[in-house]
Amino acid sequence: MNLRNFIALTFSIVVSASVMGQANALNSQNPEDIGVKTAQQIENDNDNPLEYGYVDDRDVLWAKTTWEIIDLDERVNFPLYYPIDTVNIGSDRRSLFDVLLSSIKNGKLEHVYSDSYFTEKRTLEDLSATIKKVDTTDLGIEQLNAGENVSQEFIEVRDLTAQDIAEYHVKGLWYFDKRQGELKYRLLGIAPVAPDVNFIDDEEPDLVPLFWVFYPQVREILHNAKAFNRKNTYMPISFDHLLNSRRFSSVIYKEDNEQGDRKVEDYINDNALLQLLESQRIKESIRDFEQDMWNY
């Protein structure tokens, strides 16, 4: 990273950090004033996501697309998972899943997709079958067989919530910028992963991606949503900053390849250790490319 880019990045982090805390928390005379910025603060914030620089295709010497799993059981990934209970906390704290889902419902996030190649769009109506289960109890079935209308009390509705999210899948592009002379990463897509809602009460339900989001389209939303910062609770960081700076732990489960981008588990079966080692091999091959560029 050259000096100009480093200074710009540092400045953006400092500016964003200075406005991320609850505004007026130390100056408010009433509880409802906490978190409300003054007109002067809003004017001085200029709080926008750090724009991606333009990269010409001719400047990309080498690139590799990877798909990764972010396991939410790992402590370092907790800022993406919590809070799962929002009853007793402020409206400014939400999990990443709640931010994405609410943005879909209120129309701020207009496009979601069924796969990581972003070829098929999904509507909110399409998603309802993925995130909601409607079932009839045995007593309701008896009413139905008797030709009666099923009572509402015998209809069970199960909605997927932030608590049910087990993983996130992310798709990104590693590329070597020959103009800058460095290896870089660009996040392309993200998907929440949860048990299949139709089999969620089984002992070991299959995990499925609920939907994919093209990341550049959701950056503004994620910039305005803040994740918890355990090192300084007064200065939370945005989800956009957290993801773009790769402040998470992940495992590569797929790379682009000649076998139709097959997954690691497709050619290494029933051996978790070898699958993990293969993921590490892919990661090291990416890192080694940059190192090898400077070997003579």
ROPA-295280 format. One line per 2 residues: number of its first residue (from 1); their letters; for each residue x, y, z of N, C-alpha, C. Coordinates in pm, whole numbers, plus 32768, in hexadecimal, padded with zeros to 4 digits. Example, Ala and Ser with C-alpha at 12.3 -4.5 7.8 and 13.67 -1.06 7.14 Angstrom:
// residues 2
1) as) 8527:7DC7:830C:84CE:7E3E:830C:8528:7EB6:830C ~ 8505:7F1F:82C4:8557:7F96:82CA:850A:8003:8313
This chain:
// residues 296
1) mn) 8055:7F89:8000:8000:8000:8000:8059:807D:8000 ~ 8043:80D7:7F9F:8096:814E:7F9A:806C:81B2:8005
3) lr) 80BD:821C:8017:80A8:827A:8084:8024:82C3:8076 ~ 7FFE:82E8:7FFC:7F82:8333:7FE9:7F09:82E1:8011
5) nf) 7F06:8262:7FE7:7E96:820C:800B:7E92:81F2:80A1 ~ 7F08:81E4:80DD:7F0D:81CA:816D:7ED7:8241:81BC
7) ia) 7EFD:82B9:8193:7ECC:8331:81D8:7E34:833F:81C8 ~ 7E03:8324:814E:7D72:832E:8136:7D25:82CA:8189
9) lt) 7D59:824E:8191:7D15:81E7:81E0:7D16:820A:8274 ~ 7D89:8238:82A7:7D93:825D:8334:7D34:82CE:8356
11) fs) 7D2E:8332:82FF:7CD6:83A4:8316:7C44:837A:831A ~ 7C1E:8321:82BC:7B92:82F4:82B6:7B6C:82A7:8333
13) iv) 7BCB:8255:8367:7BAF:8208:83E0:7B9F:8264:8458 ~ 7BF9:82C7:8462:7BF2:8324:84D3:7B71:8374:84CF
15) vs) 7B4D:83A4:8457:7AD3:83F5:844B:7A59:83A1:846C ~ 7A53:8325:8433:79DF:82D1:844C:79D7:82AA:84DE
17) as) 7A4B:828F:851D:7A49:8267:85A9:7A19:82D7:8602 ~ 7A37:8353:85DA:7A13:83C5:862D:797E:83DD:8630
19) vm) 7933:83A3:85D1:78A3:83BC:85CC:7853:833E:85E2 ~ 7896:82CE:8600:784E:8250:860C:780D:823E:8694
21) gq) 7844:827D:86FC:780D:826B:8780:7784:82AB:878B ~ 773E:828D:87F9:76BC:82C9:880E:76CC:8360:881F
23) an) 7695:83AA:87C3:76A6:843B:87C3:7666:8477:8840 ~ 76AC:84D9:8879:7679:8527:88E9:765F:84D3:8966
25) al) 769E:845E:8971:7686:8409:89E7:76B2:844F:8A67 ~ 7718:84A5:8A5E:774C:84E9:8AD5:770D:8573:8AE9
27) ns) 76C3:85A2:8A87:768B:862A:8A8E:75F3:862C:8A93 ~ 75B3:85B8:8A86:7521:85B5:8A7F:74E2:85D0:8B07
29) qn) 7479:861E:8B07:742C:863A:8B7F:73B7:85DA:8B8F ~ 738E:8598:8B21:7320:8539:8B23:734A:84B9:8ADC
31) pe) 7315:8447:8B05:733B:83C8:8AC5:7321:83C6:8A2F ~ 72B4:8408:8A04:7293:8406:8975:72F7:8456:8921
33) di) 734C:84A6:8960:73AF:84F3:8915:742C:84A2:88F5 ~ 743E:8430:893B:74B4:83DE:8923:74AC:83A0:8898
35) gv) 7516:83AE:884C:751B:8375:87C6:74E8:83D2:875A ~ 74B2:8446:8781:747E:84A7:8720:74E9:850F:8706
37) kt) 7514:8519:868A:757D:8579:8668:7541:8603:864E ~ 758E:8667:866C:7565:86EF:864E:7575:870A:85B9
39) aq) 7539:8777:858C:7544:879A:84FE:75D4:87B5:84D7 ~ 7620:87EF:8532:76AD:880B:8516:76FD:8789:850C
41) qi) 76E0:8727:8561:7725:86A7:855A:7708:8661:84D6 ~ 768A:8663:84AE:7665:8622:8430:76AC:8664:83BB
43) en) 76B4:86E9:83BF:76F4:8733:8352:7789:8715:834B ~ 77C9:8702:83BD:7859:86EC:83C1:7882:865A:83B1
45) dn) 7822:8601:83BA:7844:8573:83B6:787F:8548:8330 ~ 7838:8567:82C3:7860:8537:823D:787B:84A1:8245
47) dn) 781C:8459:8280:782F:83CD:82A4:77FD:8373:8234 ~ 7858:8348:81DF:7835:82F1:816F:7899:827E:8168
49) pl) 7873:8210:812A:78D4:81A2:811B:794D:81CF:80CA ~ 79C0:819A:80EE:7A39:81B8:80A3:7A2D:817C:8017
51) ey) 7A30:81D1:7FB2:7A19:81A2:7F29:7A89:8146:7EFA ~ 7A62:80E1:7EAD:7AC5:808C:7E6E:7B09:80D9:7DFD
53) gy) 7B8A:80C5:7DF0:7BD0:8102:7D80:7BB3:80B7:7CFE ~ 7BB9:80FD:7C90:7BA2:80BE:7C0E:7C1B:8069:7BEB
55) vd) 7BFF:7FED:7BC0:7C69:7F90:7B98:7C52:7F68:7B08 ~ 7CAC:7F90:7AB1:7CA1:7F6B:7A24:7CC5:7ED7:7A13
57) dr) 7C80:7E93:79B9:7C9B:7E05:79A2:7D2C:7DED:7979 ~ 7D67:7E4F:7937:7DF2:7E3F:790A:7E54:7E44:797E
59) dv) 7E27:7E79:79F0:7E7F:7E81:7A65:7E7B:7E03:7ABB ~ 7E1E:7DA8:7A9C:7E13:7D2C:7AE9:7E6D:7CC4:7AA9
61) lw) 7EDD:7CAA:7AEB:7F3C:7C49:7AB6:7F10:7BBB:7ACF ~ 7ECC:7BA3:7B41:7EA2:7B1D:7B68:7E2D:7B29:7BC7
63) ak) 7DD2:7AC7:7BC4:7D5E:7ACC:7C1D:7D2C:7A3F:7C3A ~ 7CEB:7A32:7CAC:7CAD:79B4:7CD2:7C32:79D3:7D26
65) tt) 7BC3:7991:7D05:7B47:79A0:7D50:7B3D:7932:7DB8 ~ 7B1A:7957:7E31:7B0B:78F6:7E9D:7A84:7908:7EE2
67) we) 7A53:789B:7F18:79DB:789A:7F6C:7A04:786B:7FF6 ~ 79D8:78B1:805E:7A02:7892:80E6:798C:7882:8144
69) ii) 79A1:7836:81AE:793F:7822:8217:796B:7871:8292 ~ 7913:78C5:82C5:792A:790A:8344:78D5:78C5:83AD
71) dl) 7915:7879:8403:78CE:782D:846A:78AF:7888:84E0 ~ 782E:7897:84FE:7806:78F4:8567:7819:78BB:85F3
73) de) 7846:783F:85FE:7868:7807:8681:78F0:7839:86B2 ~ 793F:786F:8658:79C2:78A2:867F:79B4:792D:86BE
75) rv) 79FB:7941:872B:79EC:79BD:8777:7A0D:7A39:8724 ~ 7A71:7A30:86CE:7A97:7AA5:8680:7A27:7AD0:8622
77) nf) 79CA:7A74:8604:795C:7A94:85A8:78DC:7ABC:85F1 ~ 78E0:7AC6:8675:7869:7AE9:86C2:782C:7B70:869B
79) pl) 787B:7BD6:8674:783C:7C55:864D:77DC:7C48:85D7 ~ 77EC:7BE0:8585:778F:7BCA:8516:770F:7B83:8545
81) yy) 7717:7B3F:85B6:76A7:7AEC:85E5:764E:7B34:8649 ~ 7689:7B76:86A9:763C:7BB7:8713:761C:7C48:86ED
83) pi) 75B1:7C80:872B:7558:7C45:878E:74E9:7BF2:874E ~ 74C2:7B85:8791:7454:7B32:875F:73D2:7B52:87A6
85) dt) 73D9:7B92:881A:7363:7BBE:8864:7365:7C56:8869 ~ 7307:7C94:8824:7308:7D26:8818:729E:7D69:886D
87) vn) 7265:7D1F:88CC:71F8:7D56:891D:722C:7DC0:897D ~ 729F:7DA5:89B9:72CF:7DFB:8A26:7345:7E54:89FE
89) ig) 735B:7E66:897C:73C7:7EBF:8950:738F:7F26:88F0 ~ 73E1:7F8A:88D1:73B5:7FF6:887A:73A6:7FCA:87E9
91) sd) 735F:801A:879E:7345:7FF9:8711:73C1:8009:86BA ~ 742C:8047:86F2:74A5:805A:86A3:74FD:7FDE:86A0
93) rr) 74DD:7F79:86ED:752E:7EFF:86F0:74DD:7E8B:86B8 ~ 750B:7E57:8646:74C9:7DE7:8605:7533:7D8B:85CC
95) sl) 7511:7D0B:85BF:756C:7CAC:8580:7571:7CC4:84EA ~ 75D3:7C8C:84A9:75E0:7C9D:8418:7567:7C64:83CF
97) fd) 7534:7BF3:83FD:74BE:7BB8:83BB:7445:7C13:83C7 ~ 7430:7C4C:843D:73BE:7CA7:8450:73CB:7D21:83F6
99) vl) 7445:7D52:83E4:745B:7DC6:838D:7438:7DA3:82FD ~ 7467:7D30:82CF:744B:7D06:8245:73B7:7CED:822F
101) ls) 7379:7CA2:828A:72ED:7C7D:8277:7291:7CF6:827F ~ 72A9:7D4E:82DF:7255:7DC6:82EA:7265:7E20:8270
103) si) 72DF:7E24:8236:72F5:7E76:81BE:72AC:7E3C:8146 ~ 72A0:7DB8:8141:7252:7D7A:80D7:71BE:7D99:80E7
105) kn) 718E:7D8F:8163:7100:7DA4:817C:70D5:7E34:8166 ~ 712B:7E95:8189:7104:7F21:8177:7129:7F59:80EE
107) gk) 7163:7F07:8098:717D:7F31:800F:7201:7F77:7FF9 ~ 7253:7F89:8062:72D4:7FCA:804F:7334:7F70:8000
109) le) 7329:7EEE:8016:7379:7E8E:7FCB:731D:7E4D:7F64 ~ 7329:7E79:7EE8:72C9:7E53:7E82:72E9:7DCD:7E40
111) hv) 7369:7DA7:7E3C:738F:7D30:7DF0:73D3:7CCA:7E49 ~ 7399:7C53:7E4F:73DA:7BE0:7E8E:73D5:7B6E:7E2A
113) ys) 742E:7B0E:7E3A:7440:7AA8:7DD5:743E:7A1D:7E14 ~ 7427:79BA:7DBF:741B:7930:7DEF:74A0:78E9:7DF4
115) ds) 7506:791E:7DB0:7588:78DB:7DAF:75F9:7942:7DAF ~ 7672:7911:7DBC:76E6:796A:7DC8:7715:79A1:7D41
117) yf) 76D4:7977:7CD5:76F7:79AD:7C51:7697:7A1E:7C29 ~ 7635:7A39:7C7E:75DA:7AAB:7C6E:7592:7AA6:7BE7
119) te) 7563:7A2F:7BC4:751E:7A1F:7B44:7487:7A22:7B51 ~ 7454:79FE:7BC6:73C3:79F6:7BD9:739A:7A49:7C51
121) kr) 7346:7AAC:7C3A:7319:7B02:7CA5:72A7:7AC1:7CF2 ~ 729D:7AE6:7D72:7232:7AB4:7DC7:71E7:7B2A:7E02
123) tl) 7164:7B19:7E10:710F:7B7F:7E4A:70F6:7B5D:7EDE ~ 70BA:7BBD:7F24:7097:7BA5:7FB0:7035:7B32:7FBC
125) ed) 6FDB:7B27:7F5B:6F7C:7AB7:7F5B:6FC3:7A32:7F4A ~ 702A:7A30:7EF6:707A:79B5:7EE5:70C0:7990:7F67
127) ls) 70F1:79F5:7FAE:713D:79DB:8028:70E4:79A7:8099 ~ 7063:79C5:8095:700B:799C:8102:700B:7905:8114
129) at) 7018:78BB:80A6:701C:7829:80B1:709F:77F9:80EB ~ 7105:784E:80E8:7189:782A:811B:719A:784E:81AD
131) ik) 7159:78BA:81D8:716F:78EB:8260:70F6:78D6:82BB ~ 708B:7899:8287:7013:7884:82D9:6FDA:77FA:82BF
133) kv) 6FB2:77B7:832C:6F74:7733:8323:6EE8:773D:835F ~ 6E84:7715:8311:6DFA:7712:8340:6DCD:7681:8341
135) dt) 6DA5:7652:83B7:6D80:75C5:83C7:6CFC:75BB:8413 ~ 6CBA:754C:83FF:6C3B:7531:8443:6C4E:74BF:84A5
137) td) 6C1E:74D1:851F:6C2C:7469:8585:6BCD:73F5:8567 ~ 6BDE:7389:85B4:6B88:7313:85A0:6AF5:7334:85B7
139) lg) 6AD7:7387:8619:6A4D:73AE:8631:6A16:7400:85BD ~ 6A6B:7452:8581:6A3F:749E:850C:6A23:7444:8496
141) ie) 6A75:73DC:8486:6A5E:737C:8418:69DB:7332:842D ~ 69BA:7314:84AD:693A:72D3:84C9:68C5:732D:84A3
143) ql) 68D3:73AE:84C1:6869:740B:8497:685D:740F:8400 ~ 68D0:740D:83BD:68CF:7413:832B:688F:7396:82F0
145) na) 68AC:7321:8329:6872:72A5:82F8:67DC:729E:8312 ~ 67B0:72E6:837B:6721:72E7:839A:66D5:734E:8347
147) ge) 671C:7391:82EF:66DB:73F5:829A:66C7:747A:82DE ~ 670B:7492:834E:66FE:750F:8396:6772:756D:8373
149) nv) 675E:75ED:838F:67CC:764C:8380:6830:7639:83F1 ~ 68AE:763E:83CF:6917:762A:8433:691F:76A5:848D
151) sq) 6918:768E:850F:6924:76FB:8570:69B1:7735:856C ~ 69BA:77B7:8582:6A3C:77FA:857C:6A9D:77C3:85E5
153) ef) 6A67:7795:8655:6ABC:7762:86C0:6B02:76E1:869A ~ 6AD1:769F:8631:6B0E:7621:8606:6B6B:7634:858E
155) ie) 6B88:76B0:856E:6BE7:76CF:8502:6C66:7707:8541 ~ 6CD5:76C5:852B:6D54:76EE:8564:6DA6:7737:84FB
157) vr) 6DD9:77AC:851F:6E2D:77FC:84C6:6EB7:7808:8505 ~ 6F1C:77E3:84BB:6FA7:77E6:84EC:6FF9:783E:848F
159) dl) 702A:78AE:84C4:707D:790A:8476:710F:78F7:849B ~ 7165:78F8:8437:71F4:78F8:8452:721C:7980:848C
161) ta) 726C:797D:84F3:729C:79F8:8531:7334:79FA:8531 ~ 736B:7A63:8566:73FE:7A6F:856D:743B:79FD:85BE
163) qd) 73F0:79C8:861D:7422:795B:8670:743A:78DC:861E ~ 73F2:78CD:85B0:73FC:7853:855F:746F:7857:84FB
165) ia) 74A9:78CC:84E5:7514:78D7:8483:7591:7893:84B9 ~ 75C6:7833:846E:763A:77E5:849A:76BB:7814:8459
167) ey) 76B1:7846:83DE:7729:786C:8393:7707:78E0:8336 ~ 776F:7918:82FF:7763:796F:828A:77C1:7938:8220
169) hv) 7793:7939:81A4:77EA:7919:8134:780D:799B:80EE ~ 788B:79AC:80CF:78B7:7A25:8088:7902:79FC:800A
171) kg) 78EC:7A49:7FA3:7933:7A36:7F24:7988:7AB2:7F0B ~ 7A05:7A9C:7EE6:7A5D:7B0D:7ECE:7AC5:7AF0:7E65
173) lw) 7B05:7B58:7E37:7B6A:7B4E:7DCE:7BF0:7B7D:7E03 ~ 7C52:7B25:7E05:7CDD:7B4A:7E20:7D1E:7B6D:7D9B
175) yf) 7D61:7BDD:7D94:7DA0:7C04:7D16:7E22:7C4F:7D32 ~ 7E7D:7C43:7CD5:7EFD:7C8A:7CDE:7EF7:7D03:7C83
177) dk) 7EFF:7D78:7CC0:7EFB:7DF6:7C76:7F8A:7E1A:7C50 ~ 7FA9:7E0D:7BCF:8033:7E26:7BA4:8057:7EBB:7BA9
179) rq) 7FF3:7F12:7BA6:800F:7FA1:7BAF:8038:7FC5:7C3E ~ 7FF0:7F8A:7CA1:8012:7FA3:7D2D:807F:7F43:7D5E
181) ge) 8091:7ED4:7D17:80F6:7E73:7D3E:80D4:7E28:7DBE ~ 8052:7E05:7DD1:802C:7DC0:7E4B:7FB1:7D69:7E35
183) lk) 7FA2:7D09:7E8F:7F2F:7CB0:7E8E:7EBC:7CF2:7ED8 ~ 7E45:7CF0:7E9D:7DD1:7D30:7EDA:7D5B:7CD0:7EDA
185) yr) 7CF5:7CF6:7F27:7C7C:7CA4:7F33:7C02:7CFC:7F23 ~ 7BA1:7CCC:7ED8:7B23:7D15:7EC5:7AAF:7CB7:7EE4
187) ll) 7A5F:7CDA:7F46:79EA:7C8B:7F6C:797C:7C9E:7F04 ~ 7946:7C2E:7ED2:78E1:7C33:7E68:7856:7C0D:7E97
189) gi) 784B:7BB2:7EF7:77C7:7B86:7F20:77C9:7B4A:7FAA ~ 7754:7B4B:7FEA:7746:7B12:8070:76BD:7AD3:807D
191) ap) 76B7:7A63:80C7:763A:7A19:80D7:762E:79E6:8167 ~ 75BD:7A00:81AB:75A6:79C0:822D:757F:792E:8218
193) va) 75B0:78D8:8270:7598:7849:8264:7557:7817:82E4 ~ 74EA:77CB:82D5:749E:779A:8347:7469:770E:8328
195) pd) 7438:76C6:838C:73F9:7645:8370:737E:7657:8318 ~ 7364:75F4:82C6:72EB:75F5:8272:7272:7603:82CE
197) vn) 7222:766C:82B8:71B5:768A:8314:714E:761A:831A ~ 7142:75CA:82B1:70E1:755D:82B0:710E:74E6:8304
199) fi) 7190:74DF:8324:71C5:7472:8374:7215:74A7:83EB ~ 71F3:751F:8418:7244:7562:847C:723E:751C:8503
201) dd) 71D4:74D0:851D:71C7:748D:859D:7206:7403:859E ~ 7241:73D9:852D:7288:735B:852A:730A:7365:8579
203) ee) 7343:72F3:8599:73BE:72F4:85E9:7433:7336:859F ~ 7447:7314:8520:74B4:734D:84D2:747F:737C:844A
205) pd) 7437:73EC:8448:7402:741E:83C8:7471:7451:836E ~ 745B:7448:82EC:74BC:747A:828C:74BE:7512:828E
207) lv) 7535:754B:827E:7544:75DC:8277:7539:7608:81E6 ~ 74EF:7673:81CF:74DB:76A6:8147:74EB:773E:8147
209) pl) 7528:7775:80DE:752B:7808:80D0:749D:783C:80B8 ~ 7474:789E:8105:73EC:78D3:80F8:73DE:792B:807C
211) fw) 7441:797D:8062:7444:79D3:7FEC:74D0:7A0C:7FE1 ~ 74F1:7A3A:7F69:7572:7A7B:7F50:755B:7B0F:7F34
213) vf) 75B6:7B5F:7F64:75B2:7BF1:7F4D:7631:7C1A:7F04 ~ 7622:7C65:7E99:7696:7C9D:7E53:76CE:7D0D:7EAA
215) yp) 7745:7CFB:7EDC:7776:7D50:7F49:777C:7DE5:7F26 ~ 77AC:7E0E:7EB1:77AF:7E9E:7E95:7727:7EE2:7EA0
217) qv) 76BA:7E96:7E8E:7634:7ED1:7E96:7606:7EE7:7F26 ~ 7649:7EA7:7F85:761B:7EB0:800F:767D:7EFD:8068
219) re) 76E6:7F35:802E:774D:7F78:807D:7715:7FF0:80CA ~ 76C2:803F:808D:768A:80B5:80D0:7639:808C:814B
221) il) 75EA:8020:813C:7599:7FF0:81AC:75F1:7FBD:821D ~ 7657:7F6F:81FA:76AE:7F37:8261:7709:7FA0:829F
223) hn) 7721:800B:8257:7771:8077:8291:7723:80BE:8300 ~ 76A1:80CA:82EE:764E:8110:8351:7628:80B6:83C6
225) ak) 763F:8033:83B9:7623:7FD6:8427:76A6:7FB7:846F ~ 76A3:7FB9:84F2:771E:7FAE:853F:7727:7F28:8588
227) af) 779F:7EF0:8587:77BC:7E76:85D1:77FF:7E99:8655 ~ 77F0:7E42:86B6:7828:7E5B:873B:78C0:7E52:8737
229) nr) 7901:7EB0:8777:7993:7EB2:8781:79BA:7E95:8811 ~ 79E6:7E1B:882D:7A04:7DF4:88B6:7A7D:7E3F:88EF
231) kn) 7AD1:7E76:889A:7B47:7EBE:88CA:7B28:7F4D:88F1 ~ 7ABD:7F84:88B9:7A95:800C:88DC:7A00:8017:88C0
233) ty) 79AF:8004:8926:791E:7FFE:8912:78E2:8083:88E7 ~ 792A:80F1:88FD:78F6:8174:88D4:790A:818B:883F
235) mp) 795F:813D:8801:797B:814F:8772:7964:80CD:8726 ~ 78E6:80A8:870F:78CB:8032:86BE:78FB:8047:862F
237) is) 790D:7FDA:85E7:7938:7FE3:855C:78C6:7FB8:8502 ~ 78C6:7FE8:848A:785B:7FC4:842E:7872:7F36:83FA
239) fd) 7805:7EF4:83D4:7811:7E6F:8399:7862:7E75:8317 ~ 7856:7EE2:82CE:78A1:7EF0:8252:7937:7EF4:826F
241) hl) 795F:7F3E:82D3:79EC:7F45:82F9:7A1C:7EBE:832B ~ 79CA:7E7C:837D:79F1:7DFB:83B5:7A0A:7D94:8347
243) ln) 79B1:7D8F:82E4:79BC:7D2B:827B:7A2B:7D4D:8218 ~ 7A34:7DCC:81F1:7A9A:7DF3:818F:7B27:7DE6:81C7
245) sr) 7B36:7DF9:8248:7BBA:7DEB:8285:7BD5:7D5B:82AF ~ 7B78:7D00:8290:7B85:7C71:82AD:7BA3:7C57:8341
247) rf) 7B54:7C97:8396:7B61:7C81:8426:7B06:7C0D:844E ~ 7B1F:7B9C:8411:7AD3:7B24:842F:7B2B:7AAB:8412
249) ss) 7B03:7A3A:8447:7B48:79BC:842D:7AF6:796A:83CB ~ 7B38:7931:8368:7AEF:78EA:8300:7B40:7875:82CC
251) vi) 7AFB:781C:8286:7B39:77A8:8247:7B0A:77A3:81B5 ~ 7B67:7794:8159:7B44:778B:80CC:7B03:7703:80B1
253) yk) 7A8D:7705:8075:7A4B:7687:8053:7A40:7671:7FBD ~ 7A69:76D6:7F6E:7A61:76C6:7EDD:7AB8:7730:7E9B
255) ed) 7AF1:770E:7E2A:7B3A:776D:7DD7:7B10:7759:7D46 ~ 7B24:77BD:7CF3:7B05:77AA:7C65:7B69:7749:7C29
257) ne) 7B36:76E8:7BDF:7B8B:7680:7BA4:7B49:7646:7B28 ~ 7B94:75F2:7AE3:7B64:75BD:7A63:7AF6:7553:7A75
259) qg) 7AE5:7521:7AF0:7A7C:74BE:7B09:79F8:74FF:7B31 ~ 79DA:7571:7AF8:795B:75B4:7B15:7956:75F0:7BA0
261) dr) 79C7:7624:7BCD:79D0:7661:7C52:79A0:7600:7CBE ~ 79CF:7585:7CB7:79A3:7520:7D18:79D8:7542:7DA2
263) kv) 798E:7516:7E07:79B2:752E:7E92:7A20:74CF:7EBE ~ 7A62:74F5:7F2B:7ACA:749F:7F63:7A90:7419:7F8E
265) ed) 7A18:741C:7FC8:79DA:73A0:7FF7:79B1:7343:7F85 ~ 79AD:7377:7F0A:798A:7323:7E98:79FC:72C8:7E6D
267) yi) 7A78:72F0:7E8A:7AE7:7299:7E64:7B38:7267:7EDC ~ 7B11:7292:7F54:7B49:7259:7FCF:7AD2:7235:8027
269) nd) 7AAC:71B8:8027:7A32:718D:8069:7A4C:7159:80F6 ~ 79F0:717B:8151:79EA:713F:81D6:7A6D:7147:8223
271) na) 7AB5:71B5:8211:7B30:71C7:825D:7B42:725C:8279 ~ 7B12:7287:82EC:7B12:7316:830D:7B9F:734E:8317
273) ll) 7BFD:72FD:8349:7C87:732D:8358:7CC5:7348:82D0 ~ 7CB6:72EB:8271:7CEF:7300:81EC:7CAA:7374:81A3
275) ql) 7C29:7386:81BC:7BE3:73F7:8180:7C1A:747B:81B6 ~ 7C36:747F:8238:7C6F:74F7:8274:7CFC:7512:823F
277) le) 7D49:74A8:822D:7DD0:74B8:81F7:7DCC:74E7:8166 ~ 7D6A:74B7:811A:7D5C:74E4:808F:7D35:7577:808A
279) sq) 7CDC:759F:80E3:7CB8:762D:80EB:7D32:7682:810C ~ 7D85:7651:8167:7DFE:769A:818B:7E5F:769F:8115
281) ri) 7E65:7633:80C8:7EBD:7630:8053:7E94:769A:7FEE ~ 7E12:76A8:7FD7:7DE1:770D:7F79:7E05:7799:7FAB
283) ke) 7DF3:77AD:802D:7E12:7830:8067:7EA7:7850:8059 ~ 7EFB:77ED:8073:7F8B:7802:806A:7FB7:781A:7FDA
285) si) 7F75:77D8:7F7A:7F9A:77ED:7EED:7F7E:787C:7EC2 ~ 7F15:78B9:7EFB:7EF6:7944:7EDC:7F5F:79A0:7F19
287) rd) 7F83:7986:7F95:7FE9:79D9:7FD7:8071:79C9:7F93 ~ 8090:794E:7F6C:8113:7935:7F2F:8123:797C:7EAA
289) fe) 80B3:7993:7E64:80BE:79D6:7DE2:80FC:7A5F:7DF2 ~ 80CE:7AAA:7E56:8106:7B30:7E6C:819A:7B27:7E93
291) qd) 81BA:7AC8:7EEB:8245:7ABA:7F15:82A0:7A94:7EA1 ~ 826C:7A3B:7E4D:82BD:7A0F:7DDB:82D7:7A7B:7D74
293) mw) 8281:7AE2:7D74:8293:7B4F:7D14:8316:7B9A:7D2C ~ 8347:7B96:7DAA:83BD:7BE3:7DCC:8439:7B8B:7DDC
295) ny) 842F:7B0D:7DB4:84A3:7AB3:7DB5:84E5:7AB3:7D2E ~ 8567:7ABD:7D2C:85B0:7AC3:7CAF:860B:7A48:7CA3
